[in-house]
Structures are given as structure tokens and as C-alpha cells.
Amino acid sequence: VMTTRIRDFDFYRKIPKDLTETTSHGSVLSACAVLFMLVLFLAELMAFLTVTYETNMVIDQSLDPLLRINFNISVLDLPCEFAVIDVVDVLGTRTQNITKNVNKWHIDSSGSYRNYVGQNRKNDVRYDTHHPDIDVLHENGVHAVPISDNNFDEWISEHHYTFVNFYAPWCVWCQRLEPVWEAFAEHVEARGIRVSVVKVDCVENRNLCERNKVQAFPLLRLFKEGVAQLPDYRSDRTVDSLTAFVKTKITKGDYAALLEPVQQKALKEKDDMKSDHHPGCMLSGHLLVNRVPGNFHIEARSSKHNLNPYMSNMSHIVNHLSFGPVHTKSSLSAIESVPDDYFSVSSTIPIDNKGFVNYKLHQAFHHHLKAVPTTLELNGRHSRRDPSNIHTYQIIQSAQIMQYDENDVPEARFTYDISPMSIMIVKKSKQWYEFVTSICAVIGGTFTVVGLLSGVLSTIFKAKKV
């Protein structure tokens, strides 16, 4: 009984073969049906294997209050000790000399980095404060001899060692150094140390200071027989520290003089390999800024110098600049799989490896960057909050040269703005169940339509026979 009930449930009851008949037109229709189903199956299979992309524009719904800016910028003619980064935004936030997550490398004249400098930490310079006023020190004569463009070359060539203070009368650090420098010159003379201590007024001798690339005041540089002994003096501005510096340089020079010419050449080549004194700096790292319009800029500033605006050159190379998180290798691989018609990695780094050189004084490039939030949904889940979605920023950029006043120090400025609209790039493909459903529809539909057509043809042919 149970078996009979189960058999009664059969949806696909069979018609005995002796109750059916074959026809020629039925055979033709069957062949056509098989061919038609095969063609449709291949079409559905291709559609199942094909990936398509869809682009939508929606309002940006990011809840992150901060925006990450990744950068690697080489300033070609600015020492690392003077290169600082400031951030300003429309909310009134102004952060100067950012050091967190920002590192510096000294670069040579070819733009290649040579050695790690570190971060901009505050490095105070000590001064002697016990010296009398300069007028009192001059009562027994002027010991720090002022020289000018007229006799500078002759002076440093005639003296074996010459220690020069390039200064500007308006510079507050130069004013603090003046009595110390005079006392140092008197001390050197009294001790019989073989060095001539002089000073150069860069306001009166502007061309001379430009030839010597005086970028900040005061600049203390030692010359040996007319040749600058770089790097310049950067330590404490006290008589003891200055004296120790010249003694060390003289001792090293005397030692080198005792060597054979071949050894002297080898020592010089060794010193040249250790340090390239080209004033270039590469700044690398990232900034976390408020998610509002603002700018970050690189400028020349120092807590122990006054910058010379005539010699501030902000020519730079943008090695890398992007917004948003740093992508992993797997994310980059997924991004690169998206056709360029929909998304290109180059749109996120439009100014990478581009140089911006100033050929005139008192100029600097200003960059304008529009960051467009972009979300790539490449997993097929179609959820904007899916953690596996890739979030990035496409950048629209422009740059122009800005003119500065002669007394202002130029800056390389990067002004940014975030678009309120976000681009959604969605990867779409047929699901397996959609493919199976389509195949069933193809088979069932073909059978039904061909069955109806066969019935019509059978009726027509039977009517003609009658």
C-alpha cells in the first residue's frame, strides 16, 4: 500500500512507448532544440564566467574624523635641519614642526638618499652669557676682523685657516653671537691658535653670501687655504665649543699634512664618501589630519637661525603622495585586477615621481589636491560596510608657481579638500544558483516551446492527410 501511494505521488508519469509515434518534423525539431539549448547553454556559461563592474556615486558616509596623508618628498636645496612640516585647516587647527611619523634622510646632489637624519627634535644651542657688551670688548681693538667682497677671496687664500661668521645685523641670533664671536677671536689670538677669525655682513655683501650659499644666519664656516671645510659648524655658540672645534680641525689637518700624497688622496676620498654636503633632504612618513579642507606645507625654519629669504629654494620632487590607508599586497593585486576604464592605481598617485623646480628667486610651487573617496566592492557581497571592501582616494591635482615678497621665506604648499561624494565601484558576476536557474529555464523553456510547435505541426499535417 505504501509503495502504491509513493508511486501515485510521481509527477513524471511515463506514457507507454507503444502509445507514442515519431514524425519526421519531430526529429527536425528535436535536432533544432538540442542545437538551440547548446547555444543558450554556452551563452549562459560565458555570462556566468564574465565579471562586470558597476560605478555609482553616493554621498560619502565615512565616520572617521581623521584623514591619513602618506608622503615622500625630496627638497633639493634645503638642509634637513631647516626643513619643517606644518599643518593648517579650516577649523583653526595649526600644528607646527610635526615630528611624529615624519623621518628625514640627507640626499646627495643626484637625489639619492645618503644617511638617516632622524626627526625634527628640539635641539637648543647654548650661548655664553658672561661676556661684556661689544663696545667694551672693542676697547682693546677689534679681533673679529670684518671683511667684504673686495678682500674675501684674498684673505681666505692668504691665511691657512679662516673661520668666518656670515651674519645679518637684523638677525637676533647674530646679535647674541656677536660678543661671543669677538671674545672667541680674542681668545684664539691670545692662545696663538693658527686660525683667522673674521665676519661678513651679508646685508652689505649680498652677492658674496649668495656665492657661498648662506641659507641661514648666523653661518659659521671654516676655510682652509681658500677651500670650505664642510660641514659647517652647528654646535654650541660658546668660546670653549668654538675653540675645541678649530683645534680638532687643525689637528686633523696637521695629521693629514704629514702623510704621503697618495695617503692624503686616499684620506680625502674616504672623507668624501662618508659625507656629501649637498643641502638636500628627503622627508617621508604620514600625517593624520582633520577630515576637513586644509593644507600642509614644507618650509625653511629654525629655532636657532634666521633664514635668509634670498637663498630659500623650495624646489622639490614628489616621490609619493597619497591619501588613505596603505594597501597590502593582496589589496593592490585586487585593485590592479579592475579594468582601467573603471579604476586605475595611477589616479590615486597622480604626482608621484614628478619634479617641481623653481628657476627664479622668491617663488614656490603650490599644489591643489581634490581627494575623492572611492570604495571598491570586489567580493560580490554588495555591502558598503563590509570590512573586506577596499577604501582609497582618487586625486585630482593641479600646481602653480606662487610669487613671494622679497622678505618672505617661500614654502612648498599642498592644499587638500575632500569631496562630499563617494564613488562606489562594484564587481558583479552571476551567482551559481542564478546560473543553474538559467540552465533549467533554457531546458524547460525550449522543451515547452518546441513541444507546442511540434503539436501545431502535427495538427496541420494530420489535417492535410484527412
C-alpha angles and dihedrals in degrees: 000000000000091000090051092052092049091050090050088059091063111124093190105059115178125236113220111256093233088062092059131072135201125229135192093237089049090056091051091048091048091053090047091048092052091049092046093049091049092052092048091046092054090047091051091046091053090048089050092052095043120094119209131187130218126198123207133173119219138162111279108253099181112148095194109115093201133063123208119222116193117199145169111182129170116209103203102202107026126090116236092240089065099038112100134166123221129185125208129175140179092260089069096256112148119177117180129203097003110206103167112102091357120114132180135214127189110236129202129229091278092056095251116132115247109181141358114259100181130217132326100268121169108264112182120203118220122227131197108248101180098077119107124242118292092251091058091048090052093056090091093041139284110290100173096066116216111225131183142203089277096065105016099102093043093048098051090044095052095048120068092218126018123181110201130196109203104197145160121222092226093054111106092205090052090051090053091047096049099084091040091052092049091048090048091052091050091047092051091048093048093049093047094237109169099240132103113223114207141156135217125207104221093196091060094035103038096150092051092052092046090053089052091047095237101184099169139022130272100030115179112197131172120216126197114200090333097315121112114240102216142232099058122237110276105163134096117324098229130119092244094051093045091048093049089051096054092043090054092049093047093047091051091048093049090050091051090049090060092057126092116262091254091052091047090053091049091049091050092049090049092052091047091052092051095056139019108196097202105135099238131127136191116209117198135173139069140283129216106211135172113274092248134092114289144120142246120207139188115222141160114260137144136186091217103035140053110229121236105233091199092063101039106118114179098184107146147171119224102217091175138354126168141146129232133022123339108256124233122233091259091051092049090049090052092047092050090054090066112095115253089239088071105028138355129191088223089067089066094052105033097154100040114136093008124134126219110193126183114216095183135053123258094027136112138171119254117200125207115202127187110195115205114197110231128188122195115203102193101154098073094237094114095215121135091205096050107130090218092064115110115237119197142143129245113210131217108195143183133173135198138175115253124203119228133201115260092249095048125089110232122234135200101236128196111193115192136189130182120226115235089218123076128206118225117201110190125192111218131190136154116273119233093249090052089053093049091047091051092050091050090049091050093050096041095042094047092049092048096047094043090046090054091046091049091051092051092049092047090053091049095048093046091051091054092051091053 
